[in-house]
Amino acid sequence: MKKKLNKIVNEVNTFLKNYLAKQKKTDLIIPIKYGLFPGGKKIRSKLIFDVGKIFNVEKKYLFYLSSAVECIHAYSLIHDDLPCMDDDDIRRGKLTTHKKFGEATAVLAGNSLLTLAFEILSDPKFNINEKKKIILINLISQSSGHQGIAGGQFLDLNYERKKVSKQKVIDMEIKKTGKLFSFSCLSPVILTNKKNQIKKFSLIGEKIGLLFQIADDLIDYRSSSKTAGKKTNKDSKRGKATLISLLGYKNAIIYASRLKKEIFNSLVSYGSNAKDLKQTIEFILNRNK
């Protein structure tokens, strides 16, 4: 599994570096690259390739989808780390972008990465049906804005030190994390003509995103900052509304296991073609950083 992930990391990073190399150089390129590379484990990109394998999508198209998603993810992390948000100094084992370059530069680098995602998907070299291209841009926009990451982050901050229902926490985590995972799982399907599969993989993606968020919260709860590559035990200190704070540590693990079973059951009909996707889901649930 680690070997497959590293392959995706290297290939997607190469694509992004080549893409940026062809652009006009600006002063923001350095902080943009700092926030974008090396870019973590590329789990969202791995999901794109896993689902692409199920539906036999050409690899060259998957690089555009993955690169756009990684730009959105990097933008969200840069902004998430800002003092006005979660106020973090360390991300992926190095100084956060605002600690390295200043808050204003970090905001502008994040904004640039957000728009770069749309630029990648609208690129003429991403040679797909124009209608499908518009659908993809529309969906990734929804995943990133008030219906997705931004809206989820707003609720995350708003729910601090408040008693929040289980459903509200789930809805918040689906927006904050699940929507971009949903895009990762349904975007390869959109490139095919299997319209009847889109809703199913959108839901699978949301569930995988929720699973990822639970695993992330478990890491914050039980891991050291050195192991995780970022500050840990911050959720409880800030009074974050998470499924761990709501259900307790053991019950959160039980909930995550149940969620994994639901996802696996929905993949039964794809047989061995879903093997890589199942392995990625196992990795998400059992990772320690």
C-alpha angles and dihedrals in degrees: 000000000000090000091053092048093049090051091054091046092053096043096046092044090051091051092049094046091051091047092052092044090062093054127090109270117249135173090255094061093085096055089039090056091043091057094040103045139102080003106197125260098327092227091159090053090047089056090052091054092043093054090040087058092052091055097034095241116175111260095228090066093049091062091063092050093046094046092051091049093048090052091052091047093049091049091051093051094049091052093039090058095053119117090246090056122033095333101222127170100191130052126169090352097305139080114292115252094256092050090051100042107012132264099277093051091047092053091050093045089051091049090050092052090050092054092041088065090060090045091055094049093047093047112126089227088064085083105194135123108299093227090055090047091055090048091052093049091048092050096047088049090054090047091054105040137058092311091053138015098355093046091047092050090050091054092044090058093040093052095054112128092000132116105248130180122248092246092052091051091049092048090049093050092047089054095042096045113356099063094062090045087051090054090049091055100040100039095075088049090054088058088061128060093246098114091161089066098053098083092045094053092043088059093043088054093050090051092048089049091052089048089051091051092050090049089048091051090049089053090052089049100047110018133082123243089245093056096042096043090228139063112293135197088038096122094067092042092055094040093242119187105239135150088251093056089045103040102021128245099285095043091049089056090049090050091050091050090051090050091051090052090053091052093047091049090055090054098052094099092059093061118188092354088075094052095102092047091052091049090052091051090051089050091051092052097045102038119118100203 
